[in-house]
Structures are given as structure tokens and as C-alpha cells.
Amino acid sequence: MNEDALKGYKGQAREVLKSFNIRVWSDAEIDTTRGAFKGIVLPRSENDDDQHVVLKLATGYNVGINVHTIKEAKEIGYKEAHYQIPEKEFPFSPDKPNVKLFGTGGTIASRLDYRTGAVIPAFSPGELYGAVPELADICNLTTEKLFAVFSENMGPKQYVALAKAIGEEIKKGTDGIIIGHGTDTMHHTASALAFMVQNSPVPIVMVGSQRSSDRPSSDAALNLIHAATTAAYSDIAEVMVCMFGP
């Protein structure tokens, strides 16, 4: 079994899957102390714990199974999923503002693999252009992933690093800055940065989404478009939160 066969799994969850020769994308039957489950084993993200195995059930819902409850598991089928965001070169236009997007964790934009229900995240400029092509009509976008943490784990250490990154980007002459952030503590980070980044000459826009970015009703793309517009063209040179419109 190669390393990628258990993509995203670590620690105890990884060992349990290996012991039953279960791979990511396996159609599996898992017998637990709380009942039996059947579905597709989904990959996990780098932020997830090592205590759960995630299955996509026939109903379309995902279920997390605690590894300590698993009694038996077997693979009854396998079909590897090949997926990626269509990546296009982000067009550069000399007459458009330059905007920098900092990622702190979570998914800014995505596409859904409908066989497995897996969410395919987009972050690079090319991926974001493939997912939200309207961005190219607004600005020249570059991205940098600073952290990969849940928003509830953001604290003073991350605030300082983020403020320093913002300062460096301002020195380079950027026209605006976007910060992708989870909504739970977005207001905490915005407040901290408002005190730490004084007299900013450019807009600093915090953005997130209230609805999962893999859903048709998601507000993620709309919020990102509005955040890019605000960062590129507004005269609000301070830290702000942009949700549900400019």
C-alpha cells in the first residue's frame, strides 16, 4: 500500500485502516460497537484529527467513525477518484490593481466530486481563476498560504505573523490585501489587526463564507468577488470584514 493510499490519515486512524487493508476510495463495510456502516472511504485534510475514519454513505451524507469503536472492516470494492480543479494561468493586466490573498486555513473556493462527495479545494491563483473566473476581471491576484489552522486556534502568535506579512506586502507596493479566514473568530483577528496595523495605505479585507463552499448555495465565491473588488478599488484603507456584499 503506497503512502497516498491513505491520503490525509495519520496516527491511530491510519494504523486501523492499514490493519484491515482499507484504502482511501475503497467501498468498505465497517462493523462497529454502534452498528454497521457501508460507504466510500474519503480522504481527510491536514487539519483533521487521527481518531476518525470518514465514509460517504449511499444517502450522500458523510459519517465519521471513531476508530476505537471499529471491530471489523473489509473492502468490497475500489474505484480510485482522479480529480483536480481546472487550473488556468491567471491573466496579468498592467491596468488592473495588484491584490495579495493570504490564506490562514479552510477552503476559500472549491469544486465537488459528485461520486465521492469529496471537496476539492482551490487556493493557487490558477486554481482560483478556474473556480472563480470573475476574479480576473477585477485584479491581478497572487496568493500565499500562511497557516493551515482552524479559526478557533488563531491566537496572538498567528496575529503577529499575519501583521508582519501584511507589512511586508504593503512595502512591496500592493494595492490591496485579502485574508481568507474561518468565520468563527474572524472578528477577533480583525480586531487584533486593526490595532497592530496602524495607518495602512491600502484596504485589508477579511473574508470567509457561512455556507460550505462545496454547496450550490454557498456564499464563498460571491464573498471572494466582493472582497477582491473592495481590496482593489475601495478607498477604505483599514482592516475590515467583507461578507454578503461590498
C-alpha positions as CSV (number, residue, x, y, z in Angstrom):
1,M,0.0,0.0,0.0
2,N,1.6,3.3,-1.1
3,E,1.6,6.4,1.1
4,D,-1.1,8.2,-0.9
5,A,-3.5,5.3,-0.5
6,L,-4.3,6.7,2.9
7,K,-4.2,10.4,2.0
8,G,-4.9,12.6,5.0
9,Y,-5.0,9.8,7.5
10,K,-2.5,9.8,10.4
11,G,-1.8,8.2,13.8
12,Q,-4.4,5.7,15.0
13,A,-6.9,6.1,12.1
14,R,-4.1,5.3,9.6
15,E,-3.0,2.3,11.6
16,V,-6.5,0.9,11.8
17,L,-7.1,1.3,8.1
18,K,-3.8,-0.3,7.3
19,S,-4.6,-3.3,9.6
20,F,-7.7,-4.0,7.5
21,N,-6.1,-3.2,4.1
22,I,-8.6,-0.4,3.6
23,R,-7.6,2.4,1.2
24,V,-9.0,5.9,0.5
25,W,-11.7,5.5,-2.2
26,S,-12.5,1.9,-1.0
27,D,-16.1,0.8,-0.9
28,A,-16.0,-0.6,2.6
29,E,-18.1,-2.3,5.2
30,I,-17.2,-1.3,8.7
31,D,-18.6,-3.1,11.7
32,T,-18.6,-1.1,15.0
33,T,-19.9,-1.3,18.5
34,R,-22.6,1.2,17.4
35,G,-23.7,-0.7,14.2
36,A,-22.5,-1.4,10.7
37,F,-21.7,1.2,8.1
38,K,-21.2,0.9,4.3
39,G,-19.7,3.6,2.1
40,I,-16.7,5.1,0.3
41,V,-13.7,5.9,2.5
42,L,-12.9,9.6,1.9
43,P,-9.6,11.3,2.3
44,R,-9.0,13.8,5.2
45,S,-7.4,17.2,5.4
46,E,-4.2,18.1,7.1
47,N,-6.1,19.8,9.9
48,D,-8.2,16.7,10.9
49,D,-7.6,14.5,13.9
50,D,-6.4,10.9,13.9
51,Q,-9.4,9.5,15.8
52,H,-12.0,9.1,12.9
53,V,-12.5,7.4,9.6
54,V,-14.9,9.2,7.2
55,L,-17.3,7.4,5.0
56,K,-19.6,8.7,2.2
57,L,-22.8,6.9,2.7
58,A,-25.3,5.9,-0.1
59,T,-27.6,8.7,1.2
60,G,-25.0,11.3,0.2
61,Y,-24.2,12.1,3.8
62,N,-20.7,11.8,5.4
63,V,-20.3,9.9,8.7
64,G,-17.2,10.0,11.0
65,I,-16.5,6.7,12.7
66,N,-14.4,6.7,15.9
67,V,-11.5,4.3,15.4
68,H,-12.0,2.9,19.0
69,T,-15.4,1.6,18.0
70,I,-14.3,-0.3,15.0
71,K,-14.5,-4.1,15.4
72,E,-14.1,-5.3,11.8
73,A,-13.7,-3.7,8.3
74,K,-13.4,-5.0,4.8
75,E,-13.0,-3.7,1.3
76,I,-15.8,-4.7,-1.0
77,G,-14.8,-2.6,-4.0
78,Y,-12.5,0.1,-5.2
79,K,-12.5,2.8,-7.7
80,E,-9.9,5.5,-7.5
81,A,-11.1,9.0,-7.8
82,H,-9.0,11.4,-10.0
83,Y,-9.9,15.0,-9.5
84,Q,-8.5,18.4,-9.6
85,I,-9.5,22.0,-10.0
86,P,-9.1,23.0,-13.7
87,E,-6.1,25.3,-13.4
88,K,-5.6,28.2,-15.8
89,E,-2.9,30.8,-15.9
90,F,-4.2,33.8,-14.1
91,P,-4.1,36.6,-16.7
92,F,-2.0,39.7,-15.8
93,S,-3.2,43.1,-16.8
94,P,-1.0,46.1,-16.3
95,D,-4.0,48.4,-15.9
96,K,-5.5,46.4,-13.0
97,P,-4.7,46.7,-9.3
98,N,-2.4,44.1,-7.7
99,V,-4.0,42.3,-4.8
100,K,-2.5,39.7,-2.4
101,L,-4.6,37.0,-0.8
102,F,-3.3,35.4,2.4
103,G,-4.7,32.0,3.5
104,T,-5.0,31.1,7.1
105,G,-6.8,27.8,6.8
106,G,-10.0,26.4,5.5
107,T,-11.3,26.5,2.0
108,I,-11.8,29.7,0.1
109,A,-13.3,28.1,-3.1
110,S,-13.8,24.6,-4.2
111,R,-15.5,22.1,-6.5
112,L,-17.3,19.0,-5.6
113,D,-16.6,15.4,-6.8
114,Y,-20.1,14.1,-7.1
115,R,-19.1,10.4,-7.0
116,T,-17.5,10.6,-3.6
117,G,-18.7,13.9,-2.3
118,A,-15.1,15.0,-1.7
119,V,-14.4,18.7,-1.7
120,I,-11.6,19.8,-4.0
121,P,-10.0,22.9,-2.6
122,A,-8.7,25.8,-4.7
123,F,-6.0,28.2,-3.5
124,S,-3.3,29.0,-6.1
125,P,-4.1,31.9,-8.5
126,G,-4.6,29.4,-11.3
127,E,-7.0,27.2,-9.2
128,L,-8.9,30.2,-8.0
129,Y,-9.2,31.5,-11.6
130,G,-10.5,28.1,-12.6
131,A,-13.0,28.1,-9.7
132,V,-14.0,31.9,-9.7
133,P,-13.0,33.3,-13.2
134,E,-14.6,36.6,-12.3
135,L,-11.5,37.5,-10.2
136,A,-9.5,38.1,-13.4
137,D,-11.9,40.9,-14.3
138,I,-11.1,42.6,-11.0
139,C,-7.4,42.5,-10.3
140,N,-4.1,40.8,-10.6
141,L,-4.2,38.2,-7.8
142,T,-1.3,36.5,-6.1
143,T,-1.7,34.1,-3.1
144,E,0.3,32.9,-0.1
145,K,-0.7,30.3,2.5
146,L,0.5,31.5,5.9
147,F,-1.2,28.9,8.1
148,A,-3.3,25.8,8.0
149,V,-5.3,26.1,11.2
150,F,-8.9,26.2,12.3
151,S,-10.1,29.7,13.0
152,E,-10.7,28.8,16.7
153,N,-7.0,28.1,17.0
154,M,-5.9,31.5,15.8
155,G,-4.2,33.5,18.5
156,P,-1.5,36.1,19.3
157,K,1.2,34.0,17.5
158,Q,-0.8,34.0,14.3
159,Y,-1.8,37.6,14.7
160,V,1.8,38.8,14.8
161,A,2.9,36.6,11.9
162,L,-0.1,37.9,9.8
163,A,0.6,41.5,10.7
164,K,4.2,41.1,9.7
165,A,3.2,39.6,6.4
166,I,0.8,42.4,5.7
167,G,3.5,45.0,6.5
168,E,5.9,43.3,4.1
169,E,3.3,43.2,1.3
170,I,2.5,46.9,1.8
171,K,6.2,47.7,1.5
172,K,6.2,45.9,-1.9
173,G,3.5,48.3,-3.1
174,T,0.4,46.1,-3.3
175,D,-2.9,47.9,-3.9
176,G,-4.9,45.7,-1.5
177,I,-4.9,42.7,0.7
178,I,-7.4,39.9,1.3
179,I,-7.3,37.5,4.2
180,G,-9.2,34.2,3.9
181,H,-10.4,33.3,7.4
182,G,-12.8,31.0,9.2
183,T,-15.9,32.8,10.3
184,D,-15.9,31.6,14.0
185,T,-13.2,34.0,15.1
186,M,-12.8,36.3,12.1
187,H,-13.9,39.3,14.2
188,H,-11.2,38.5,16.8
189,T,-8.5,38.5,14.1
190,A,-9.9,41.7,12.5
191,S,-9.9,43.5,15.8
192,A,-6.3,42.5,16.6
193,L,-5.1,43.5,13.2
194,A,-6.9,46.8,13.5
195,F,-4.7,47.6,16.5
196,M,-1.5,46.1,15.1
197,V,-1.5,47.5,11.5
198,Q,-1.7,51.3,12.0
199,N,-2.2,53.9,9.2
200,S,-2.4,51.3,6.4
201,P,-2.3,52.9,3.0
202,V,-4.4,50.0,1.5
203,P,-7.6,48.1,2.2
204,I,-7.1,44.9,4.3
205,V,-10.2,42.8,3.8
206,M,-11.1,39.7,5.8
207,V,-13.4,37.3,4.0
208,G,-15.0,33.9,4.6
209,S,-18.2,32.0,4.0
210,Q,-21.2,31.0,6.1
211,R,-22.1,28.1,3.8
212,S,-19.8,25.3,2.8
213,S,-18.0,26.1,-0.4
214,D,-19.0,22.8,-2.0
215,R,-22.7,23.7,-2.0
216,P,-24.6,25.4,-4.8
217,S,-26.0,27.8,-2.3
218,S,-22.5,28.7,-0.9
219,D,-21.7,32.4,-0.5
220,A,-17.9,31.7,-0.8
221,A,-17.4,32.8,-4.4
222,L,-19.7,35.8,-4.1
223,N,-17.9,36.9,-0.9
224,L,-14.5,36.4,-2.6
225,I,-15.5,38.5,-5.6
226,H,-16.7,41.3,-3.3
227,A,-13.6,41.1,-1.2
228,A,-11.4,41.4,-4.3
229,T,-13.4,44.4,-5.5
230,T,-13.1,46.1,-2.1
231,A,-9.4,45.4,-1.9
232,A,-8.7,46.5,-5.4
233,Y,-10.9,49.6,-5.7
234,S,-12.1,50.9,-2.4
235,D,-10.7,53.9,-0.6
236,I,-11.2,52.3,2.8
237,A,-7.6,52.0,4.0
238,E,-8.1,49.9,7.1
239,V,-8.9,46.4,8.4
240,M,-12.5,45.3,7.5
241,V,-14.7,42.3,7.2
242,C,-16.4,41.8,3.8
243,M,-19.3,39.4,3.8
244,F,-22.5,39.2,1.7
245,G,-21.6,42.2,-0.4
246,P,-19.2,45.1,-0.8
